[in-house]
């Protein structure tokens, strides 16, 4: 019967994969691949680390995972047996020599044989004591500690100046509303400070019944280790065994599970973007993500809030694999490749990754300027699904022209989701099913108005990031105004209707620079930040003049892309385009009073 290492090695050789190709596709370092193929498990941090690596590698090679695990058990059993036999054979010569020495102590030759046996026994005992315990299926590793374990040769997966990289593998139990996830985060310290720890924001952990962290290990410095991490509320702190100097790279491995909550069809914002409904699962803001590191402040963490979007994300590269059941369609962020039931996505310099999945999705696609737009909709909503693809394509082209920066990806997806709102992610938007079901035709409707708002978030949130917790106006006011601009340019006869429908009918008021924590309900939040914010931008355009205002927007988008922009950056760019006194506008729309805006 073939051995584990032989099966893995021959499968790799048949497919002619290089170690680098496997590393890029799975996130497994070459040293770990070689360790699996030679059945040397001592360099792994924990039993979960071995199991997750084997599962990931077996799936990549197209092997049966259960069969591979059975071979692993056999390999461990054989190694344990050999170790026991070695110990037994090393001890018996000692006793034989001692007996011979007692019986015929006058025989020099036999006495010498006893000494040799004793030496062999001591040498073997020292070797056995130095051998780390084998980790096998079902065994429980010792208490977590920062003690390093033997490591393969250090390997730098990304450059010291690269953005973080997430490599994530998901196994989706669609009917059970459950996800098993293996995540690897490669983090290069791009700050000017040496770091004592790495901090992750774990958004789904605000609900104690959703997120389960099975294991966490760290590859840094001396080798793989299990750090004494802490998880409180949405903050996961991973202490480092030594300082992470500027330019150094650390890698975090996580194994976790998600039990998705039920999504109320009337839910909106955060309560509608992670969970299951009758016809789909929505998986947004679902994985532990690096907290932004702010100069002078350190790692930026925050508390969950049911109003607004309690998320702040820096850009990163993503490589995602999703294993879904038969008959389930996945709609994710980024460039997509499908191999049977495995869906692979990749994105560069993205703000987030999300996906939706359904056993009922139908699709319609169109192309514009080399961008493929794919609309995912439920049966009975074909007219709305086709309109979503068409209008989204128009909006992508419009915003690229108006803001001076092209949409950065080759694909954009919109997925129908069973909640009463919309939500933006890099390369993907969720739109509420209610608006599909009530679509009356034409563009004077909630479906189209909400869609063009969400599309604009690919610029105001995606390309130009901001603090959505403390300064949400920087993306939401701009997105609301951009949607109205779309109507002006594409459907001028409907422009006034759009202003009334989205803004004027609500008679908006309130400081636009309030934080999400300043609001107890969504209506007041949207009235101040979205709608009053759109009125501020309209008044700013009136002060600056159309030509100057749109030149300013292009400059702001171009100069602030790939950053987390702040209010001071917004007005710094504006000052390059106008000498008008903007204080009257600031007095009308902004406040700096504590508890009502910027802190």
C-alpha positions in Angstrom: 0.0 0.0 0.0 1.3 3.4 -0.9 2.6 5.7 1.8 1.3 9.2 2.5 4.5 11.0 1.3 4.5 8.9 -1.8 0.9 9.7 -2.6 1.4 13.4 -2.2 4.6 13.5 -4.1 3.4 11.5 -7.1 0.2 13.5 -7.3 2.2 16.7 -7.4 4.6 15.3 -10.0 1.8 14.1 -12.2 0.4 17.6 -12.3 3.9 19.1 -12.8 3.3 21.7 -10.1 6.3 23.6 -8.7 6.6 24.5 -5.0 6.1 28.1 -5.9 2.9 27.5 -7.8 1.5 25.5 -4.9 2.5 28.2 -2.5 0.8 30.9 -4.6 -2.4 28.8 -4.9 -2.7 27.5 -1.4 -0.6 29.6 0.9 1.5 26.6 2.0 5.1 27.3 2.3 7.5 25.0 0.3 9.1 23.9 3.5 5.8 22.6 4.8 5.0 20.9 1.5 8.3 19.1 1.6 7.7 18.1 5.3 4.4 16.5 4.4 5.9 14.6 1.5 8.7 13.3 3.7 6.2 12.6 6.6 8.2 14.8 9.0 5.5 16.5 11.2 7.7 17.9 13.9 8.1 21.3 12.3 4.4 22.1 12.5 3.1 24.3 15.4 0.2 22.0 16.4 -2.1 19.1 15.4 -4.5 21.6 13.8 -1.6 23.1 11.8 -0.8 19.6 10.4 -4.4 18.7 9.8 -5.2 22.0 8.0 -2.1 21.8 5.9 -2.8 18.2 4.8 -6.5 19.1 4.0 -5.5 22.1 2.0 -2.7 20.3 0.1 -4.9 17.2 -0.6 -7.7 19.3 -2.0 -5.3 21.2 -4.2 -3.9 18.0 -5.6 -7.4 16.6 -6.2 -7.0 13.8 -3.6 -9.6 12.3 -1.3 -9.1 14.1 2.0 -10.4 11.2 4.1 -8.0 8.8 2.4 -5.1 11.2 3.0 -6.0 11.5 6.7 -6.0 7.7 6.9 -2.5 7.5 5.4 -1.4 10.1 7.9 -2.7 8.0 10.8 -0.8 5.0 9.4 2.4 7.0 9.0 2.2 8.2 12.6 1.4 4.7 13.9 4.4 3.2 12.0 6.7 6.0 13.3 5.5 5.4 16.9 6.1 1.7 16.5 9.6 2.1 15.2 10.4 4.6 18.0 9.2 2.1 20.6 11.1 -0.8 19.1 14.2 1.3 18.9 13.9 2.2 22.6 13.3 -1.5 23.5 16.3 -2.8 21.5 18.5 -0.1 22.9 17.7 -1.0 26.5 18.0 -4.8 26.3 21.8 -4.8 25.6 22.3 -3.0 28.9 20.6 -5.7 30.9 22.3 -8.4 29.0 25.7 -6.8 29.7 24.9 -6.4 33.4 23.9 -10.0 33.8 27.0 -11.2 32.0 29.1 -8.9 34.1 27.7 -10.3 37.3 28.1 -13.9 36.3 31.5 -13.8 34.7 33.1 -10.6 36.2 36.5 -12.2 35.8 36.1 -12.3 31.9 37.5 -9.0 30.6 36.0 -9.5 27.2 32.5 -9.9 28.5 32.9 -6.9 30.8 34.0 -4.8 27.9 30.9 -5.9 26.0 28.8 -4.7 28.9 30.5 -1.2 28.8 29.8 -1.0 25.1 26.2 -1.9 25.7 25.9 0.8 28.4 27.3 3.4 26.1 24.9 2.5 23.4 22.0 2.7 25.9 23.0 6.1 27.1 23.4 7.5 23.6 20.0 6.1 22.6 18.3 7.5 25.7 19.7 10.9 25.1 18.5 10.8 21.5 15.0 9.7 22.6 14.8 12.4 25.2 15.6 15.0 22.5 12.9 13.8 20.1 9.8 15.9 20.3 6.5 14.1 20.8 4.7 13.1 17.7 1.3 14.8 17.1 -1.3 12.5 15.8 -5.0 12.6 15.0 -7.2 13.0 18.1 -4.3 14.1 20.3 -4.5 17.3 22.2 -1.5 19.5 22.2 -0.2 21.1 25.5 -1.3 24.4 26.8 -0.7 27.4 24.4 2.6 29.0 24.9 5.1 31.3 23.1 7.7 28.5 23.1 9.1 28.1 19.6 9.1 24.7 17.9 11.6 23.4 15.3 11.0 25.3 12.1 11.9 24.8 8.4 14.3 27.3 6.9 12.7 30.8 7.3 11.0 31.8 4.1 9.8 35.3 3.2 6.5 35.0 1.4 6.1 38.7 0.6 8.4 41.7 0.3 9.0 43.9 3.3 7.0 46.8 1.6 4.1 44.7 0.3 0.5 45.1 1.4 -0.8 42.3 3.6 -1.9 39.1 2.0 -4.8 36.9 3.0 -4.9 33.3 1.8 -8.2 31.7 2.9 -9.8 28.4 2.2 -13.5 27.9 3.0 -15.6 24.8 3.2 -19.2 25.8 3.0 -21.9 23.6 4.5 -24.8 25.4 2.7 -27.7 23.5 4.2 -26.1 23.6 7.7 -25.3 27.3 7.4 -21.8 26.6 8.6 -18.3 27.5 7.4 -14.9 25.8 8.2 -12.1 28.3 7.4 -8.3 28.1 7.3 -6.7 31.5 7.0 -3.2 32.7 6.6 -2.2 36.3 6.9 1.2 37.5 5.7 2.0 40.8 7.3 5.0 43.0 6.5 5.6 45.8 9.0 5.4 48.9 6.9 5.4 51.3 9.8 8.3 53.2 11.3 7.9 51.4 14.6 9.0 48.1 16.0 5.8 46.2 17.0 5.3 44.1 20.1 2.1 42.4 18.8 -0.2 42.1 15.8 -3.9 43.0 16.3 -6.8 41.7 14.3 -10.4 42.9 14.2 -12.8 39.9 14.3 -16.0 41.4 13.2 -18.3 38.3 13.5 -17.2 37.8 17.2 -19.6 40.6 18.3 -22.2 37.7 18.3 -21.0 35.0 20.7 -22.8 32.3 18.8 -21.2 32.9 15.4 -17.4 32.7 15.6 -15.3 29.9 17.0 -11.5 30.1 16.9 -10.1 26.5 16.8 -6.4 27.3 16.6 -3.9 30.1 16.0 -0.2 29.8 15.3 2.5 32.2 14.3 5.5 31.9 12.0 8.1 34.5 13.0 11.6 34.6 14.2 12.7 31.2 15.6 10.0 29.3 13.9 6.3 28.3 14.2 4.8 28.8 17.7 1.5 29.0 19.5 1.3 32.5 21.0 -0.8 33.4 24.1 -3.3 35.3 22.1 -6.4 37.0 23.6 -9.8 37.5 22.0 -12.1 40.1 23.6 -15.2 41.4 21.9 -13.9 42.1 18.3 -10.2 42.5 19.2 -7.8 39.6 18.7 -4.3 40.4 20.1 -1.3 38.2 19.0 1.8 38.9 21.1 5.1 38.4 19.3 8.1 36.6 20.8 10.3 39.4 19.8 9.8 42.8 18.2 8.8 42.9 14.6 11.1 45.6 13.1 10.2 47.7 10.2 10.4 45.7 7.0 10.1 42.3 8.8 7.4 39.8 7.9 5.2 37.7 10.3 2.7 35.1 9.3 -0.4 34.2 11.3 -2.3 30.9 10.7 -5.9 30.7 11.9 -8.4 27.8 11.9 -11.9 28.9 12.7 -15.6 28.2 12.1 -18.7 30.3 11.5 -22.2 29.3 12.4 -24.2 31.8 10.4 -27.2 33.5 12.0 -30.6 33.9 10.4 -31.1 37.2 8.4 -34.3 39.0 9.0 -35.7 40.1 5.6 -36.3 43.6 7.2 -32.7 43.8 8.4 -30.2 46.4 7.0 -26.6 47.4 7.3 -24.5 45.0 9.4 -27.4 42.8 10.4 -28.0 41.8 6.8 -24.6 41.1 5.5 -23.5 37.9 7.4 -26.0 35.1 7.8 -28.4 32.8 6.0 -31.8 33.3 4.5 -34.3 31.1 2.8 -32.5 31.3 -0.6 -28.9 32.3 0.1 -26.1 32.8 2.5 -24.4 36.3 2.7 -20.8 36.2 3.9 -19.5 39.7 4.4 -17.2 41.1 7.1 -16.6 37.5 8.2 -12.8 36.8 8.7 -10.3 38.1 11.2 -8.7 41.1 9.5 -5.6 43.2 10.4 -6.5 46.3 12.3 -5.2 49.5 10.7 -2.0 50.8 12.4 -2.4 54.6 12.8 0.7 56.8 13.4 0.7 58.1 17.0 -2.3 55.8 17.9 -1.2 52.3 17.2 -3.6 49.5 16.3 -7.0 50.8 15.6 -9.8 48.8 17.2 -13.4 49.6 17.9 -16.6 48.2 19.2 -19.6 46.8 17.3 -22.5 49.2 16.7 -25.7 48.3 15.0 -25.9 51.6 13.2 -23.6 52.3 10.2 -20.6 50.2 9.2 -18.3 49.4 12.2 -15.4 48.4 9.9 -12.2 50.0 8.9 -10.0 48.1 6.5 -6.6 48.7 4.9 -5.8 47.4 1.4 -4.6 43.9 1.0 -4.1 41.1 -1.6 -6.5 38.2 -1.5 -6.3 34.5 -2.6 -9.5 32.7 -1.7 -10.8 29.1 -2.3 -14.4 28.2 -1.6 -15.5 24.6 -1.6 -19.2 24.5 -2.1 -21.7 21.7 -2.4 -23.2 20.5 -5.7 -25.8 22.9 -7.2 -24.6 25.9 -5.2 -23.5 29.0 -7.1 -20.9 31.3 -5.4 -20.6 35.1 -6.2 -17.4 36.5 -4.8 -15.1 39.5 -5.1 -12.3 39.5 -7.7 -11.2 37.4 -10.6 -12.9 34.1 -10.6 -11.8 30.6 -11.6 -14.0 27.5 -11.1 -12.9 23.9 -11.0 -16.0 21.8 -10.3 -17.3 22.8 -6.8 -14.2 24.8 -6.0 -14.4 28.5 -6.6 -11.2 30.5 -6.6 -10.9 34.3 -6.4 -8.0 36.7 -6.4 -7.7 40.4 -5.9 -4.9 42.9 -5.5 -5.1 46.0 -3.3 -8.6 45.3 -2.2 -10.4 46.7 0.8 -12.3 43.5 1.6 -13.4 40.1 0.3 -17.0 38.9 0.5 -19.2 36.3 -1.2 -22.8 35.2 -1.4 -23.9 31.7 -2.3 -27.3 30.2 -3.4 -28.7 27.1 -4.9 -31.2 29.3 -6.8 -29.0 32.0 -8.4 -29.5 32.8 -12.0 -27.0 35.1 -13.8 -26.9 37.8 -16.4 -23.8 39.5 -17.6 -22.7 42.3 -19.8 -19.4 44.0 -20.7 -18.3 47.6 -20.8 -14.7 49.0 -21.3 -13.2 45.5 -20.8 -15.1 45.0 -17.5 -17.5 42.1 -17.1 -20.5 42.9 -14.9 -22.3 39.8 -13.5 -25.8 40.1 -11.9 -26.9 37.2 -9.7 -30.7 37.1 -9.0 -33.4 34.7 -7.9 -36.0 33.1 -10.1 -38.8 35.4 -11.0 -36.6 38.5 -10.9 -35.1 38.3 -14.4 -36.2 41.7 -15.5 -34.6 43.3 -12.4 -31.5 41.2 -12.7 -30.9 42.3 -16.3 -31.5 45.9 -15.4 -29.0 45.7 -12.6 -26.3 44.5 -14.9 -27.0 47.2 -17.5 -27.2 50.1 -15.1 -24.1 48.9 -13.1 -22.1 48.9 -16.3 -23.2 52.5 -17.1 -22.3 53.6 -13.6 -18.8 52.0 -13.7 -18.1 53.9 -16.9 -19.5 57.1 -15.6 -17.6 57.2 -12.3 -14.3 56.2 -14.0 -14.7 59.2 -16.3 -15.8 61.6 -13.7 -13.3 60.7 -11.0 -10.3 60.2 -13.2 -9.6 56.7 -12.0 -10.7 53.6 -13.8 -12.5 50.8 -11.9 -9.5 48.7 -10.9 -10.8 45.1 -11.6 -11.9 43.1 -14.6 -15.1 41.9 -13.0 -17.8 43.4 -10.9 -20.6 41.4 -9.3 -24.0 42.3 -7.8 -25.7 39.6 -5.8 -29.4 39.7 -4.7 -29.6 39.2 -1.0 -32.6 38.8 1.3 -32.3 41.9 3.4 -33.7 45.4 3.1 -30.6 47.3 2.1 -27.3 47.3 0.2 -23.7 46.7 1.2 -20.5 47.4 -0.6 -17.3 45.3 -0.8 -14.4 45.4 -3.1 -15.6 44.2 -6.5 -19.0 43.1 -5.1 -22.3 44.6 -3.9 -25.2 43.0 -2.1 -28.7 44.4 -3.0 -31.9 43.7 -1.1 -34.3 41.3 -2.6 -37.3 43.5 -1.7 -36.2 46.0 -4.4 -36.0 43.2 -7.0 -39.4 41.9 -6.2 -41.0 45.4 -6.4 -39.0 46.6 -9.5 -41.5 48.6 -11.6 -39.3 49.1 -14.7 -37.3 52.2 -15.6 -34.9 54.0 -13.4 -37.3 55.8 -11.0 -37.1 53.2 -8.3 -35.3 52.1 -5.2 -33.5 49.3 -7.0 -31.6 51.6 -9.4 -31.1 54.4 -7.0 -29.6 52.1 -4.4 -27.5 50.3 -7.1 -25.7 53.4 -8.4 -25.0 54.4 -4.8 -23.4 51.0 -4.1 -21.4 51.0 -7.4 -19.9 54.4 -6.4 -18.5 52.8 -3.3 -16.0 51.1 -5.5 -14.4 54.6 -5.5 -15.5 56.0 -2.2 -14.6 53.1 0.2 -12.8 50.8 -2.2 -10.2 53.0 -3.9 -10.3 55.9 -1.5 -10.6 54.4 2.0 -11.8 56.3 5.1 -12.6 55.7 8.7 -16.2 54.4 8.4 -16.5 54.5 12.2 -15.4 58.0 13.1 -15.8 59.8 9.7 -18.5 57.8 7.7 -19.5 61.0 5.8 -16.4 60.7 3.6 -17.7 57.7 1.8 -21.5 57.8 2.4 -22.0 61.5 1.5 -19.8 61.1 -1.6 -21.6 57.9 -2.6 -25.0 59.6 -2.3 -23.9 62.6 -4.3 -22.3 60.3 -6.9 -25.6 58.5 -7.4 -27.3 61.8 -8.0 -24.6 62.8 -10.4 -25.2 59.5 -12.3 -28.8 60.5 -12.9 -27.8 64.0 -14.0 -25.4 62.6 -16.7 -27.4 59.5 -17.9 -31.0 60.4 -17.1 -31.3 64.2 -16.9 -35.1 64.0 -17.0 -35.1 61.9 -13.9 -32.4 64.0 -12.1 -34.9 66.1 -10.0 -36.9 63.0 -9.1 -33.7 61.4 -7.8 -32.9 64.4 -5.6 -36.4 64.4 -4.1 -36.5 60.6 -3.7 -33.1 60.3 -2.1 -32.6 63.6 -0.2 -35.1 66.4 -0.3 -38.2 64.5 0.8 -36.5 63.7 4.1 -35.6 67.3 5.0 -32.2 66.2 6.2 -30.4 67.9 9.0 -27.7 67.2 11.6 -23.8 67.4 11.6 -22.5 65.4 8.7 -19.2 64.6 10.5 -20.8 62.6 13.3 -19.5 59.2 14.2 -21.6 56.0 14.0 -21.8 55.9 17.8 -23.6 59.3 17.8 -26.7 57.6 16.5 -29.2 55.1 17.9 -31.2 54.5 14.8 -30.5 54.2 11.1 -32.9 56.8 10.0 -31.2 59.7 11.9 -27.8 58.4 10.8 -28.7 58.4 7.1 -30.5 61.7 7.4 -27.4 63.5 8.7 -24.5 61.6 7.1 -25.9 60.5 3.7 -28.5 63.1 2.8 -27.3 66.2 4.6 -23.8 65.3 3.4 -25.1 65.3 -0.2 -26.5 68.8 0.3 -23.1 69.9 1.6 -21.4 68.6 -1.5 -24.0 70.4 -3.7 -23.4 73.6 -1.9 -19.6 73.1 -2.1 -20.0 72.7 -5.9 -22.1 76.0 -6.0 -19.3 77.8 -4.2 -16.5 76.4 -6.2 -18.2 76.3 -9.6 -18.9 73.1 -11.6 -15.6 72.9 -13.5 -13.5 73.6 -10.4 -15.5 71.2 -8.2 -15.2 68.3 -10.5 -11.5 68.9 -11.0 -11.3 68.8 -7.2 -13.1 65.5 -7.0 -10.7 64.0 -9.6 -7.8 65.3 -7.7 -9.1 64.0 -4.4 -9.7 60.5 -5.9 -6.4 60.3 -7.6 -4.3 61.7 -4.7 -6.1 59.7 -1.9 -6.5 56.3 -3.6 -5.0 53.4 -1.7 -5.1 55.3 1.6 -7.4 55.8 4.5 -8.3 59.4 3.9 -9.5 61.8 6.5 -11.6 65.0 6.6 -8.4 67.1 6.8 -7.2 65.4 3.6 -10.5 66.3 1.9 -10.2 70.0 2.7 -6.4 70.0 2.0 -7.1 68.9 -1.5 -10.0 71.3 -1.9 -7.8 74.2 -0.9 -5.6 73.5 -3.9 -8.6 74.3 -6.1 -10.4 77.2 -4.5 -9.5 80.3 -2.4 -13.2 80.8 -1.4 -13.9 81.1 2.3 -15.5 77.7 3.2 -16.2 78.6 6.9 -19.9 79.4 6.4 -20.3 75.9 4.9 -18.4 74.3 7.8 -20.5 76.2 10.3 -23.7 75.0 8.6 -22.9 71.3 8.1 -20.1 70.4 10.5 -19.6 70.4 14.3 -16.6 69.8 16.4 -18.6 69.6 19.7 -17.7 66.5 21.7 -20.2 63.7 21.2 -21.6 65.2 18.0 -18.8 64.5 15.5 -15.1 64.3 15.4 -13.5 63.5 18.7 
